[in-house]
Amino acid sequence: MVVVSYEWYKTTYGGELDEDTFNRLASQAFLFADAMTEYRLSARWACLAEPVRAAVMSAVCAYADQANIEESGGPVSSETNDGISRTYVTGSASSAGASKNAGTAQGRLSNAIRLYLAPTGLLFRGRGRR
């Protein structure tokens, strides 16, 4: 299910990926976000309010950007120019105060989704009142 157009990604979100890369990663992103919300997105997309849809679209874009970073080796922790040396963040190199999974690729991808979906209530796993 495609929920974000490349035009929206470039103009509204301000993304920098090329169109083919974005489309490939956005499909993965929606599937990942849908699973994180216990498949509420695909089941209720037509019923979601516009601000919630915008949050989902931003989450998909953030995931796509982060997934592109992960595919290129992960976040860079240090880099030198003349000697062309680059060091990538590994699983144990997360910053102080970050969640225990923030240092893993899976954790960074999850955090990209959570940043936008947390305020929507879509990540809530409990039951409502009856």
Secondary structure, DSSP 8 states (H G I E B T S, - for coil): -----HHHIIIII---S-HHHHHHHHHHHHHHHHHHTTTHHHHHGGGS-HHHHHHHHHHHHHHHHHHHHHHTTS-EEEEETTTTEEEE--TT---TTS-TTTTSHHHHHHHHHHHHHGGGTTT--S----
